[in-house]
Amino acid sequence: MEIKRNYLLFLGDAPDQLAAKTAQGIAQWRPEWCVGQLRLPNCNADLGLPDVTLEAGREAGAKTLILGVANRGGVINAEWQALLIRAIDLGYDLASGLHNKLTDLPDVVAAAEAHGAQLADVRHPTEDYPVANGVKRTGKRLLTVGTDCSVGKMYTTLALHREMVARGMKATFRATGQTGIFIAGAGLSVDAVVADFIAGAIEVLTPNNDADHWDLVEGQGSLFHASYAGVTIGLIHGAQPDALVLCTEPGRAHMRGLPSYQLPDLKTCLDRNLEAARLTNPAVRAVGVAMNTKSLSPEAAADAKKAAEDLLGLPAVDPLKDGVGPIVDRLW
């Protein structure tokens, strides 16, 4: 699935900043692709981008209107639909990360067919994927894994990509979630793939490549999360990673959404991920720890990183505060 650039980011009537987290991620990592934001009255989210109309967005070069907001229930209501149809009439493609599909809206589909517009529901696969075969592929691959969900796997992968490109290394960010797809302009939403085909889908996403090229694969879920471990294990086996980066957020009271489950300790978590990865790549190595330290004081963050380094013998950094140079230094 490929999304045409540039983007106009639709925030609708988002009640708060969190409701626009998809658009926020796009604006942070690909500001050069964003011509502005389109907000309805009573919208309480703001990306710091210019507020523009549909018409002004097209004049500024926008080709895709992205629904970068999630409302309660993921419903595309009548007001939104009227705006989306008008966007199609003006020449936009539409892309959405909502669970509700654009392609299930008859009037929107009819407008798209009349104007030749693409409707991209990035949470939903658009092709059939094979069962994985586990055959070794050329090129190199790095996968981010986590102690829990939402600990910074996407941000870490993007930070690694930015650092490697700046060093002149061959690297491609491989998106596996809806926000990552918008940031990359292509990818697949692995959590919407039928379980038997998850590993095969990731094999397709990370094909044979040059010997010195790195595919940087956005991780999902956690082997220790009772709800999402299945997605994680399929992604690990399909990515066939040469390198793993462990992502964590120190100070969490419990697994996200599971109050009765505690987070694993870092060593146990890393050991289990390495063990799983050795099925399809016995030579896999751990190369670093990425910590989201936003909830910690500077002193506590420094202590947490030092403790991780002492325990695992790997560099530990906060990708947004420290950069990821020490991790990239360990790649080969």
Backbone torsions as a table, in degrees:
resi	resn	phi	psi	omega
1	MET	NA	121.6	179.5
2	GLU	-117.3	135.9	-178.2
3	ILE	-107.7	126.1	-178.6
4	LYS	-72.5	139.5	176.3
5	ARG	-101.5	155.5	5.9
6	ASN	-90.6	177.8	-173.2
7	TYR	-113.4	146.0	160.0
8	LEU	-112.2	126.2	-173.6
9	LEU	-96.1	117.5	-179.2
10	PHE	-92.2	120.5	-179.7
11	LEU	-104.4	-5.0	178.0
12	GLY	55.3	-135.8	177.8
13	ASP	-112.4	45.7	-176.9
14	ALA	-51.6	127.9	-177.0
15	PRO	-72.7	-23.6	-179.3
16	ASP	-157.1	176.9	-176.0
17	GLN	-66.2	-35.3	-178.8
18	LEU	-62.0	-33.5	-179.7
19	ALA	-66.3	-16.1	179.8
20	ALA	-110.5	29.1	-172.9
21	LYS	-64.7	-31.6	177.8
22	THR	-64.0	-48.4	177.9
23	ALA	-64.1	-36.1	179.1
24	GLN	-61.3	-42.7	178.5
25	GLY	-63.5	-41.0	178.4
26	ILE	-62.7	-47.2	-177.6
27	ALA	-63.6	-34.0	-179.1
28	GLN	-72.8	-41.8	-171.8
29	TRP	-97.8	-21.3	179.8
30	ARG	-134.5	54.6	-178.6
31	PRO	-61.1	-27.7	-178.6
32	GLU	-70.5	-15.6	177.9
33	TRP	-92.8	-7.8	-171.0
34	CYS	-104.6	117.3	179.5
35	VAL	-84.7	-15.6	179.5
36	GLY	162.0	-174.8	177.9
37	GLN	-121.4	148.0	178.2
38	LEU	-120.0	115.3	-176.1
39	ARG	-120.5	141.4	173.7
40	LEU	-86.8	163.6	175.1
41	PRO	-55.2	146.1	179.5
42	ASN	75.0	10.6	174.6
43	CYS	-74.5	127.5	-178.2
44	ASN	-106.7	10.5	175.8
45	ALA	-103.7	146.7	179.8
46	ASP	-148.2	122.6	-178.8
47	LEU	-90.8	-3.0	-176.0
48	GLY	78.5	11.0	176.9
49	LEU	-94.3	162.1	177.0
50	PRO	-61.7	140.7	172.5
51	ASP	-82.6	119.4	-177.0
52	VAL	-131.0	156.0	174.9
53	THR	-83.9	170.0	175.2
54	LEU	-58.0	-43.4	-178.2
55	GLU	-64.7	-44.1	179.9
56	ALA	-66.5	-33.9	177.6
57	GLY	-62.7	-43.1	178.5
58	ARG	-64.7	-41.5	179.4
59	GLU	-62.7	-29.6	-179.9
60	ALA	-84.5	-2.6	174.8
61	GLY	104.7	8.8	179.1
62	ALA	-69.9	134.0	177.3
63	LYS	-111.2	-23.0	-178.1
64	THR	-129.8	130.2	171.4
65	LEU	-92.2	118.1	-177.1
66	ILE	-103.7	126.7	173.0
67	LEU	-80.2	93.2	-173.9
68	GLY	-98.7	24.8	-175.6
69	VAL	-132.4	150.4	175.0
70	ALA	-121.3	119.6	174.8
71	ASN	-97.0	176.0	-178.4
72	ARG	-63.2	120.5	179.8
73	GLY	85.7	-6.3	178.6
74	GLY	65.4	28.5	-174.1
75	VAL	-85.5	132.5	172.2
76	ILE	-93.2	98.0	-171.0
77	ASN	-78.6	178.3	-174.2
78	ALA	-62.2	-39.3	179.9
79	GLU	-63.8	-42.8	177.5
80	TRP	-63.5	-43.5	-177.2
81	GLN	-60.5	-41.4	178.7
82	ALA	-61.3	-41.1	178.8
83	LEU	-67.2	-39.7	-179.4
84	LEU	-65.0	-39.6	178.4
85	ILE	-65.4	-39.6	177.8
86	ARG	-64.7	-37.4	177.5
87	ALA	-62.3	-43.6	178.3
88	ILE	-61.3	-42.5	178.6
89	ASP	-59.1	-29.7	-178.7
90	LEU	-86.3	-4.7	175.9
91	GLY	107.8	7.6	178.6
92	TYR	-79.0	148.7	155.9
93	ASP	-84.9	161.0	176.8
94	LEU	-119.9	142.9	175.5
95	ALA	-139.4	137.0	-175.5
96	SER	-137.3	142.4	173.3
97	GLY	-104.6	10.1	-179.7
98	LEU	-76.0	155.7	174.6
99	HIS	-66.1	-38.0	176.1
100	ASN	-69.2	136.8	-170.6
101	LYS	-95.7	138.2	172.1
102	LEU	-60.2	-36.8	-176.8
103	THR	-73.8	-1.7	173.8
104	ASP	-97.8	4.5	-178.6
105	LEU	-104.8	103.1	-172.5
106	PRO	-54.2	-43.9	-177.1
107	ASP	-68.0	-36.7	177.8
108	VAL	-68.6	-42.4	178.3
109	VAL	-61.9	-43.5	-179.7
110	ALA	-61.8	-41.9	178.4
111	ALA	-64.9	-40.9	179.3
112	ALA	-63.8	-41.8	178.7
113	GLU	-64.8	-38.0	-178.8
114	ALA	-67.6	-30.6	-174.9
115	HIS	-110.1	1.4	-179.1
116	GLY	68.0	31.9	-178.6
117	ALA	-87.7	147.5	175.5
118	GLN	-87.5	132.8	171.9
119	LEU	-109.1	112.7	-175.9
120	ALA	-111.1	107.4	173.0
121	ASP	-95.9	92.2	-166.0
122	VAL	-71.9	-14.3	175.5
123	ARG	-76.4	-12.7	-171.3
124	HIS	-117.5	126.1	-178.8
125	PRO	-60.1	146.0	-180.0
126	THR	-111.7	2.4	178.7
127	GLU	-145.2	166.0	176.2
128	ASP	-90.0	137.5	-179.1
129	TYR	-109.5	152.4	-179.3
130	PRO	-82.0	164.7	167.3
131	VAL	-70.9	140.0	-178.1
132	ALA	-63.2	148.7	177.1
133	ASN	-113.9	-11.8	176.9
134	GLY	69.9	8.9	-179.8
135	VAL	-70.7	135.3	-178.7
136	LYS	-60.9	132.8	179.5
137	ARG	-108.6	153.4	177.2
138	THR	-76.0	163.2	-175.0
139	GLY	89.4	178.6	-178.6
140	LYS	-122.8	153.0	-176.7
141	ARG	-139.6	137.1	174.9
142	LEU	-119.8	136.5	179.4
143	LEU	-124.9	134.7	171.9
144	THR	-90.4	133.4	177.6
145	VAL	-124.7	165.0	-173.0
146	GLY	-139.6	157.4	171.2
147	THR	-72.7	-19.7	-175.7
148	ASP	-160.5	177.1	171.3
149	CYS	-74.8	156.7	171.9
150	SER	53.4	48.0	177.2
151	VAL	-111.8	4.7	175.6
152	GLY	110.1	23.0	-178.5
153	LYS	-65.1	-43.7	179.8
154	MET	-65.4	-47.1	-178.7
155	TYR	-62.6	-39.4	178.6
156	THR	-63.8	-44.5	-179.9
157	THR	-62.4	-41.3	178.6
158	LEU	-67.5	-37.9	177.7
159	ALA	-65.0	-40.1	176.2
160	LEU	-62.4	-43.3	179.7
161	HIS	-61.0	-45.7	-178.7
162	ARG	-62.4	-42.9	-180.0
163	GLU	-65.7	-41.7	-177.6
164	MET	-68.6	-40.9	177.7
165	VAL	-63.1	-40.6	179.3
166	ALA	-62.7	-28.2	178.7
167	ARG	-86.5	-1.4	-179.4
168	GLY	82.9	15.0	178.6
169	MET	-82.0	152.9	175.7
170	LYS	-81.7	116.7	-176.6
171	ALA	-152.7	142.6	177.1
172	THR	-131.1	129.7	173.5
173	PHE	-79.2	123.8	-179.7
174	ARG	-108.5	108.6	-174.6
175	ALA	-81.3	137.2	178.6
176	THR	-126.2	9.6	177.1
177	GLY	-139.9	168.0	-170.6
178	GLN	-63.3	-42.5	179.7
179	THR	-66.1	-42.7	178.0
180	GLY	-60.1	-37.3	178.7
181	ILE	-62.0	-43.1	178.6
182	PHE	-65.2	-37.1	-179.4
183	ILE	-70.4	-39.2	-179.5
184	ALA	-82.3	-26.9	-173.5
185	GLY	87.7	-2.7	179.7
186	ALA	-165.3	167.1	178.4
187	GLY	142.4	-166.5	176.6
188	LEU	-143.0	146.3	178.8
189	SER	-89.5	97.2	-168.5
190	VAL	-66.9	-25.8	-178.2
191	ASP	-73.7	-6.5	176.6
192	ALA	-102.9	3.2	178.9
193	VAL	-86.5	138.8	176.9
194	VAL	-58.2	139.4	-168.4
195	ALA	-51.7	-43.4	-176.8
196	ASP	-62.6	-17.5	-172.2
197	PHE	-113.9	5.1	-178.4
198	ILE	-60.8	-52.0	-178.7
199	ALA	-61.7	-39.8	178.3
200	GLY	-64.3	-38.2	177.9
201	ALA	-62.3	-39.5	179.9
202	ILE	-71.5	-32.6	172.7
203	GLU	-60.4	-40.6	178.0
204	VAL	-65.8	-39.8	-177.9
205	LEU	-67.4	-27.4	-176.2
206	THR	-124.3	72.0	-172.9
207	PRO	-76.8	-178.3	174.1
208	ASN	-52.4	143.0	-179.0
209	ASN	-150.9	-179.3	178.2
210	ASP	-59.6	151.1	-176.3
211	ALA	-59.8	-29.5	-177.7
212	ASP	-104.2	16.4	179.3
213	HIS	-96.6	136.9	178.2
214	TRP	-108.8	124.7	164.8
215	ASP	-90.3	123.6	-180.0
216	LEU	-103.0	107.3	-169.4
217	VAL	-97.5	122.4	177.8
218	GLU	-67.2	121.1	179.9
219	GLY	-77.7	162.2	178.6
220	GLN	-139.8	144.4	173.5
221	GLY	63.5	-153.0	179.7
222	SER	-160.9	142.6	175.2
223	LEU	-60.2	-20.3	-176.4
224	PHE	-101.2	6.7	178.7
225	HIS	-98.9	118.6	-174.2
226	ALA	-60.6	-24.9	-177.5
227	SER	-86.5	-33.1	-166.7
228	TYR	-125.2	9.7	-178.9
229	ALA	-61.5	-29.6	-178.8
230	GLY	-62.9	-40.3	176.8
231	VAL	-65.2	-41.8	-177.3
232	THR	-62.4	-45.5	-176.4
233	ILE	-66.9	-37.9	176.3
234	GLY	-64.4	-38.2	179.3
235	LEU	-67.6	-41.4	178.5
236	ILE	-59.9	-48.0	-177.1
237	HIS	-68.2	-39.2	-180.0
238	GLY	-71.7	-36.1	-179.3
239	ALA	-68.0	-28.2	-179.9
240	GLN	51.5	51.7	-168.5
241	PRO	-67.8	141.8	169.2
242	ASP	-84.9	-29.3	-177.0
243	ALA	-136.1	142.8	175.0
244	LEU	-119.6	140.7	169.3
245	VAL	-118.7	125.1	-178.7
246	LEU	-90.0	125.1	-179.0
247	CYS	-108.0	140.4	-178.1
248	THR	-154.4	160.1	173.5
249	GLU	-124.4	100.8	-179.2
250	PRO	-60.8	144.0	175.4
251	GLY	96.6	-4.7	177.5
252	ARG	-66.2	138.6	-177.7
253	ALA	-77.3	-30.2	-178.0
254	HIS	-163.2	171.4	176.3
255	MET	-59.9	143.6	-176.0
256	ARG	-58.5	121.0	178.4
257	GLY	78.8	0.0	-177.1
258	LEU	-130.2	80.8	-175.4
259	PRO	-59.4	-23.2	-178.5
260	SER	-88.0	1.2	-179.8
261	TYR	-114.9	125.7	177.0
262	GLN	-87.4	155.5	175.7
263	LEU	-70.7	146.5	177.3
264	PRO	-73.4	156.8	171.6
265	ASP	-72.1	157.3	-171.6
266	LEU	-62.0	-41.9	-177.1
267	LYS	-66.0	-45.4	178.7
268	THR	-61.0	-43.3	-179.0
269	CYS	-62.6	-47.3	-179.0
270	LEU	-64.8	-42.1	179.9
271	ASP	-60.5	-42.4	-178.6
272	ARG	-67.6	-37.9	178.3
273	ASN	-68.2	-40.6	176.8
274	LEU	-64.1	-41.3	178.6
275	GLU	-60.2	-44.4	179.4
276	ALA	-65.7	-40.0	-177.1
277	ALA	-69.0	-25.9	-178.1
278	ARG	-67.9	-15.1	177.3
279	LEU	-59.1	-44.8	-177.5
280	THR	-105.8	-9.6	173.7
281	ASN	-150.0	91.7	-179.4
282	PRO	-60.1	-18.0	-176.6
283	ALA	-93.3	9.0	-177.2
284	VAL	-58.2	144.4	178.0
285	ARG	-129.2	151.2	168.4
286	ALA	-89.6	137.5	-175.0
287	VAL	-123.3	-6.8	179.1
288	GLY	172.9	170.4	178.2
289	VAL	-123.3	129.7	176.7
290	ALA	-109.2	123.7	-176.1
291	MET	-115.3	129.3	171.0
292	ASN	-89.3	102.5	-173.7
293	THR	-103.8	24.0	-174.4
294	LYS	-60.8	-28.1	-177.3
295	SER	-91.5	1.7	-176.3
296	LEU	-107.6	152.1	170.5
297	SER	-69.6	161.9	177.6
298	PRO	-55.9	-38.3	-179.7
299	GLU	-68.0	-44.1	179.8
300	ALA	-66.6	-37.1	177.9
301	ALA	-64.1	-42.4	178.8
302	ALA	-63.3	-40.5	178.8
303	ASP	-64.6	-42.1	-179.1
304	ALA	-64.3	-41.2	179.8
305	LYS	-67.8	-41.1	179.3
306	LYS	-65.4	-40.3	179.4
307	ALA	-62.3	-40.4	178.5
308	ALA	-66.1	-41.8	179.3
309	GLU	-63.9	-41.7	179.3
310	ASP	-66.1	-37.4	-177.2
311	LEU	-73.0	-42.1	-169.9
312	LEU	-107.1	-14.7	-177.2
313	GLY	69.0	29.2	-178.4
314	LEU	-128.5	152.9	175.0
315	PRO	-66.3	138.6	178.0
316	ALA	-122.4	124.7	-175.8
317	VAL	-138.5	156.5	164.9
318	ASP	-94.1	111.4	-172.7
319	PRO	-55.7	-35.6	-176.3
320	LEU	-82.7	-26.4	-178.1
321	LYS	-97.7	-36.5	-173.5
322	ASP	-106.3	-18.3	-168.8
323	GLY	80.6	174.8	-175.3
324	VAL	-119.5	18.0	-178.4
325	GLY	-53.7	-44.6	-179.6
326	PRO	-61.7	-29.0	177.0
327	ILE	-75.5	-45.3	179.0
328	VAL	-61.0	-33.4	178.1
329	ASP	-57.7	-24.3	-176.2
330	ARG	-90.2	-5.4	177.7
331	LEU	-79.0	160.5	-172.3
332	TRP	-131.4	NA	NA
